[in-house]
Amino acid sequence: MAIRAMIFIDGCWLYKGRQALFNRLGEKGFEVDYKRIPDIIAQSLAEISGQEVDIVRTCYYGTIPVNKLGYNPSKQKVFYDFLGEQCGYEMDITEIDFRCEPSALPDAKWGNANLASEMTWFATVPGAYDVAVLVAGDADYIPVLRRVRRLGKRVQLVAMNAQRNLTITSKLLLTAPNCFDYPHIYMDEHAMDFRLQREMQKRACMSCGKEEETTWGGDEFFCAECRVKRARKTRTCDNCGKEEETTWDKDFFYCSECRAKYRSNPTPPAEEETKFKSKLAPTE
């Protein structure tokens, strides 16, 4: 009978940890094959445990900045959509609103808390999983791993080895007692398997029909010219009515002048502040 495993991925840690994969292969960078991550983990866990492994769910935890001056989240949003729609991940993305948290960090512990709480919650659900697979490297997870094991579940860690003085996984986590049931899986030891292999092919643009050579393997394809057109569009400011080109894709939109006015005058007179914020702040 196959053991049921649920994967919990710390997205911020994984993004930073790619450097260990690059170092392993002596390359500056490459694309990670996110679709294969669950399969590679399942195969490695099967070899370690001597049992068949059924990955019942792959959960990804991350953050995305909102209203951050000079930052366009559209590319990050596309990446998250790709993980959810094409890789089959269960996405848990926390929006960090820099208007309310101006000193917040995009890689703060927001996602860690969500991951820990869900791993514990699923451990209490009968039949949800037999093994919790943690893809992370922070020592903060030690308490939750011990609690999950007390609930009768087994734990597998997927981490990175330290390379060239680059410590990606906490030594405290790697050596923590009463936390793990199997030897650790090190992603960098499987770096070639995680490397995305793309083949050049000709595809027709879904918008204009033009054929173009590409390595893109997604369901949708647009030529370079159409991608530029789709990325930028003219929108009308909800505050002053001015039209401006933008890649912003939320329901509300404010031009650069209105955004600058609001940010440069954080403490206007009470009446003006109330009036301005009622126009500028989106309704939740």
C-alpha positions as CSV (number, residue, x, y, z in Angstrom):
1,M,0.0,0.0,0.0
2,A,1.4,3.4,-1.0
3,I,2.2,6.0,1.7
4,R,0.3,9.3,1.3
5,A,2.7,12.2,1.3
6,M,1.9,15.9,1.3
7,I,4.6,18.4,0.2
8,F,4.9,21.8,1.9
9,I,7.1,24.3,0.0
10,D,8.5,27.5,1.5
11,G,8.5,29.5,-1.8
12,C,10.8,32.3,-0.6
13,W,13.4,29.8,0.6
14,L,13.2,27.8,-2.6
15,Y,13.7,30.9,-4.7
16,K,16.9,31.8,-2.8
17,G,18.1,28.2,-2.7
18,R,18.3,28.0,-6.5
19,Q,21.8,29.3,-6.2
20,A,22.9,25.9,-4.7
21,L,21.5,24.2,-7.8
22,F,23.4,26.6,-10.1
23,N,26.6,26.1,-8.2
24,R,26.3,22.3,-8.4
25,L,26.2,22.4,-12.2
26,G,28.7,25.3,-12.4
27,E,26.2,27.6,-14.1
28,K,25.1,31.2,-13.3
29,G,21.5,30.3,-13.7
30,F,18.9,28.2,-15.4
31,E,15.1,27.5,-15.2
32,V,13.9,25.1,-12.6
33,D,11.4,22.5,-13.7
34,Y,8.7,23.1,-11.1
35,K,6.4,20.5,-12.7
36,R,8.9,17.7,-11.9
37,I,9.6,18.7,-8.2
38,P,6.8,16.5,-6.8
39,D,7.8,13.6,-9.0
40,I,11.5,13.8,-8.0
41,I,10.6,14.0,-4.3
42,A,8.2,11.0,-4.6
43,Q,10.9,8.9,-6.4
44,S,13.6,9.8,-3.8
45,L,11.2,9.1,-0.8
46,A,10.2,5.8,-2.4
47,E,13.9,4.8,-2.6
48,I,14.5,5.8,1.0
49,S,11.4,4.3,2.5
50,G,11.2,1.2,0.3
51,Q,7.5,1.9,-0.3
52,E,5.4,3.4,-3.1
53,V,4.6,7.0,-2.6
54,D,1.4,8.9,-3.5
55,I,1.8,12.7,-3.5
56,V,-1.7,13.8,-2.5
57,R,-1.0,17.5,-2.6
58,T,1.8,20.0,-3.2
59,C,1.3,23.2,-1.2
60,Y,3.3,26.3,-2.1
61,Y,3.6,29.3,0.3
62,G,4.8,32.7,-0.9
63,T,4.3,36.4,-0.7
64,I,3.7,39.2,-3.2
65,P,4.2,43.0,-2.6
66,V,1.3,45.2,-3.2
67,N,1.5,49.0,-3.6
68,K,5.3,48.9,-3.4
69,L,6.8,52.0,-5.0
70,G,8.7,51.1,-8.2
71,Y,7.7,47.4,-8.1
72,N,5.5,45.8,-10.7
73,P,4.1,42.5,-9.4
74,S,2.7,41.3,-12.7
75,K,5.7,39.0,-13.5
76,Q,5.5,37.4,-10.0
77,K,1.8,37.0,-10.4
78,V,2.2,35.2,-13.7
79,F,4.7,32.8,-12.1
80,Y,2.3,32.0,-9.2
81,D,-0.5,31.5,-11.8
82,F,1.8,29.1,-13.7
83,L,2.5,27.0,-10.5
84,G,-1.2,26.8,-9.7
85,E,-2.7,26.3,-13.1
86,Q,0.0,24.2,-14.9
87,C,2.0,22.5,-12.2
88,G,-1.1,21.6,-10.0
89,Y,0.2,23.3,-6.8
90,E,-2.1,24.5,-4.1
91,M,-1.1,28.1,-3.8
92,D,-1.2,30.1,-0.6
93,I,0.1,33.6,-1.4
94,T,0.1,36.4,1.2
95,E,-0.2,40.0,-0.2
96,I,2.1,42.4,1.7
97,D,0.5,45.9,1.3
98,F,3.3,48.4,1.6
99,R,0.8,51.2,2.1
100,C,0.0,49.6,5.5
101,E,3.4,47.9,6.1
102,P,5.9,50.3,4.5
103,S,8.9,48.6,6.3
104,A,7.9,45.1,5.5
105,L,10.2,42.7,3.7
106,P,8.9,40.5,0.8
107,D,10.5,37.5,2.3
108,A,9.3,38.1,5.9
109,K,7.9,35.2,7.9
110,W,4.4,35.6,6.5
111,G,4.5,32.4,4.4
112,N,6.3,30.5,7.1
113,A,3.4,30.9,9.6
114,N,0.9,29.8,6.9
115,L,2.9,26.7,6.1
116,A,3.3,25.7,9.7
117,S,-0.3,26.2,10.6
118,E,-1.6,24.2,7.6
119,M,0.9,21.4,8.1
120,T,-0.3,21.0,11.7
121,W,-4.0,21.3,10.6
122,F,-3.7,18.6,7.9
123,A,-2.0,16.4,10.5
124,T,-5.2,16.4,12.5
125,V,-7.4,15.5,9.5
126,P,-7.9,11.7,9.4
127,G,-6.3,10.2,6.3
128,A,-4.9,13.5,4.9
129,Y,-1.3,12.3,4.8
130,D,1.1,9.8,6.3
131,V,4.3,11.8,5.6
132,A,4.7,15.6,5.7
133,V,7.5,16.6,3.2
134,L,9.0,20.0,4.1
135,V,10.8,21.8,1.4
136,A,12.6,24.5,3.4
137,G,15.7,25.5,5.3
138,D,14.8,27.6,8.3
139,A,15.2,26.4,11.9
140,D,11.9,28.1,12.7
141,Y,10.1,25.0,11.5
142,I,11.6,22.7,14.2
143,P,8.7,23.2,16.7
144,V,6.0,22.4,14.1
145,L,7.8,19.3,12.9
146,R,8.0,17.9,16.4
147,R,4.3,18.6,16.9
148,V,3.4,16.9,13.7
149,R,5.3,13.8,14.7
150,R,3.5,13.8,18.1
151,L,0.3,13.7,16.1
152,G,1.5,10.4,14.6
153,K,2.8,11.6,11.3
154,R,6.2,11.0,9.7
155,V,8.4,13.9,8.4
156,Q,10.8,14.2,5.5
157,L,13.1,17.2,4.9
158,V,14.0,18.4,1.4
159,A,16.9,20.8,1.8
160,M,20.1,22.1,0.2
161,N,23.7,21.3,1.1
162,A,26.1,24.2,2.0
163,Q,28.4,24.9,-0.9
164,R,31.2,27.4,-1.4
165,N,30.5,29.0,2.0
166,L,26.8,29.4,0.9
167,T,24.6,28.2,3.8
168,I,21.1,27.8,2.5
169,T,19.8,25.3,5.0
170,S,20.1,25.9,8.8
171,K,22.5,23.5,10.5
172,L,20.1,23.6,13.5
173,L,17.3,22.3,11.2
174,L,19.5,19.6,9.6
175,T,20.7,18.2,13.0
176,A,17.5,18.8,15.0
177,P,16.6,15.7,17.1
178,N,13.1,14.2,17.1
179,C,12.1,15.9,13.9
180,F,12.7,13.5,11.0
181,D,11.9,9.9,10.1
182,Y,14.1,9.5,7.0
183,P,17.5,10.7,5.8
184,H,17.3,14.2,4.2
185,I,16.8,14.7,0.5
186,Y,19.2,17.3,-0.9
187,M,17.9,19.1,-4.0
188,D,21.4,20.1,-5.2
189,E,22.4,16.4,-5.4
190,H,19.6,16.1,-8.0
191,A,20.4,19.4,-9.7
192,M,20.4,18.0,-13.2
193,D,16.9,16.5,-12.7
194,F,15.5,19.8,-11.5
195,R,17.0,21.6,-14.5
196,L,14.3,22.5,-17.1
197,Q,15.2,21.1,-20.5
198,R,13.5,23.1,-23.3
199,E,13.5,22.3,-27.0
200,M,13.2,25.0,-29.7
201,Q,10.0,24.7,-31.7
202,K,7.8,26.8,-34.0
203,R,4.5,27.9,-32.6
204,A,1.7,30.1,-33.9
205,C,0.7,33.2,-31.9
206,M,-2.7,32.9,-30.4
207,S,-3.4,36.5,-31.2
208,C,-2.1,37.3,-34.7
209,G,-1.3,33.8,-36.0
210,K,2.4,34.7,-36.7
211,E,4.8,31.7,-36.3
212,E,7.8,32.2,-34.1
213,E,10.6,29.9,-32.8
214,T,10.4,29.5,-29.0
215,T,11.2,27.2,-26.1
216,W,8.0,28.2,-24.3
217,G,6.0,25.1,-23.4
218,G,3.0,26.7,-21.8
219,D,-0.6,26.2,-23.1
220,E,-0.8,29.8,-24.4
221,F,1.7,31.4,-26.7
222,F,2.0,34.9,-28.0
223,C,4.7,36.3,-30.3
224,A,7.2,38.9,-29.0
225,E,5.2,41.8,-30.6
226,C,1.9,40.7,-29.2
227,R,3.4,40.1,-25.7
228,V,4.5,43.7,-25.7
229,K,1.0,44.9,-26.7
230,R,-0.7,42.7,-24.1
231,A,1.7,43.8,-21.3
232,R,0.9,47.5,-21.6
233,K,-2.5,49.1,-22.0
234,T,-4.1,52.5,-21.5
235,R,-6.2,52.9,-18.3
236,T,-8.1,55.8,-16.7
237,C,-7.1,57.0,-13.2
238,D,-9.9,56.4,-10.7
239,N,-9.0,59.6,-8.9
240,C,-8.4,62.3,-11.5
241,G,-9.5,60.7,-14.8
242,K,-6.1,61.0,-16.5
243,E,-5.2,58.3,-19.0
244,E,-1.9,56.5,-18.7
245,E,-0.2,53.4,-20.1
246,T,0.4,50.7,-17.5
247,T,0.8,47.0,-16.9
248,W,-1.2,47.2,-13.6
249,D,-4.0,44.5,-13.8
250,K,-6.0,45.1,-10.6
251,D,-9.6,46.4,-10.7
252,F,-8.6,49.8,-9.4
253,F,-6.0,52.1,-11.1
254,Y,-4.3,55.4,-10.1
255,C,-2.0,57.4,-12.3
256,S,1.7,58.0,-11.3
257,E,0.9,61.6,-10.4
258,C,-1.8,60.7,-8.0
259,R,0.3,57.9,-6.5
260,A,3.2,60.3,-6.0
261,K,0.9,62.9,-4.4
262,Y,-0.5,60.5,-1.9
263,R,2.9,59.1,-0.9
264,S,4.6,62.4,-0.6
265,N,1.9,63.8,1.7
266,P,1.3,61.0,4.2
267,T,-0.2,63.4,6.9
268,P,-2.4,66.0,5.2
269,P,-5.1,67.9,7.2
270,A,-7.8,65.6,8.5
271,E,-10.4,66.7,6.0
272,E,-8.2,66.4,3.0
273,E,-6.8,63.0,4.1
274,T,-10.2,61.5,4.5
275,K,-11.4,62.8,1.2
276,F,-8.2,61.6,-0.7
277,K,-8.0,58.2,0.9
278,S,-11.7,57.5,0.2
279,K,-10.8,57.9,-3.5
280,L,-7.4,56.3,-3.5
281,A,-7.7,53.4,-1.2
282,P,-9.4,50.3,-2.6
283,T,-12.4,48.9,-0.8
284,E,-11.6,45.5,0.8
